[in-house]
Amino acid sequence: MKKNYLIVLFILFTVLLNAQVFDNWLNRSNLLNNATISVTIGGDFPVTGSFPAFISERADQFITRLYLETIERFERITKYSLRGIILKRSNGEELLLDLKRFRVTGDFIYNPYLKNDDVLIFPVYDITRNFFTVSGAVNNGDVFFYVEGDSLSDALELAMGVNPAYDDVSYVVISRLSYDGEVLETDTVQIDSKIKLQRGDQIKVISSETQRKNYHVSVLGEVYYPGNIAITKSNTTLFEIIESVGGFTENASLKRSRLYTGNSIAVSILKWSGINTIELPDLENVRFRNSAIDLETMLMYRMSNVFIEDSAYFILENQLRVLTEGTSIDFLKINDPNSDVSNYIVHANDVIIIPKIIDAVYVFGQTNRPGYVPLVEGKDYSYYINQAGGLGELAKEDEIMVIQGASRSWISPLDNKVIIEEGDYIFVPKEQLRSISSRAVEYSLYVGMLASITTVLLLIVTLFK
């Protein structure tokens, strides 16, 4: 038994001893990490001078920390070069840092640890003259700061390499301007060429544009499988789309269905349809939409012959065109695979809305109980007005209008044999009441006009006597 106690005590002693050793090591490590050194910054950086740095900091960490402190202190954001930075050691050693390349590749050879009395010299950040560009089939085409000795491979590495979405990428075109900017030379080279770059080189990695893109249309409403449907670039038909969503439900209103083209669809329709507009930020931007409408209106007006009195109506129609531009497709013919409607070619980002059948007619205006009235085949407008409580005391009966739900056309039921259909509206306008003073003003205008005409006639008679 005593032997067991001794073993337990020995284990406890060993654990406590190791814990103390570990704590001492940890404290020494923290002291080492918190030890500061002096690093001097010169050249084109937001702040220059000597600053404390941690002995465990690399160049990029130190520079980033100092820059963020500068922004917080002076509320000033200025650009500086991440390339061509000269690191001078106290022993006379010089290193060329490329922090941009470090951030792309993660290779610490471009981002060494700092030592006491290091000096960092930043080059002048003149990206308009000391630059090269990379574009085309790369992951991160951009304008890069030029450093003496840069090669084509360096440029491709900074652009994060060839984008794997492209096939058969073998050539690069390098465009180079003369010093006076008047002569442009181009050279096509293999992508693995060891060619050295010059200031101002424009590099384009050649490849035909991939067409494997997110081509799709959105089908919303009364179909069996609503949502985004993948399509080809330019040969998917509307009939194929309807087949892909399982066809229409028994509640689908084909008469009021509509296809809207791309991003022209109004935000209100998108939200009503349940589309996530976070993926379409420009459509949420009211200023963007209003600017688009204003630009379209100006372009339309520039060579028009619209009279001033017609301009308000033209502006209204043009705004509706921009916001809800779509097709006049008659979805009632969609079930015939040989019809022009079925063979209509859809395009990327089209939105197809199939609303629910509304077995009712909406009566509003000067009726006693405005609202929906159940649809009854063959009944005329007067039936629905009576079902809505009849005409109000101020109803203007001779100007009642039927507004068709599908086209929003206004039709007078008094002059035409109008067939009332689901989703239609019946509007009963109000008789305009005028006070005695307003009638007096109106009559005075008429009297004034008659007096003027009479005066002119008397003058003509007097002249020809």
Order of alpha helices (4+ residues) and beta strands (2+ residues): alpha-beta-beta-alpha-beta-beta-alpha-beta-beta-beta-alpha-beta-beta-beta-beta-beta-alpha-beta-alpha-alpha-alpha-alpha-beta-beta-beta-alpha-beta-beta-beta-alpha
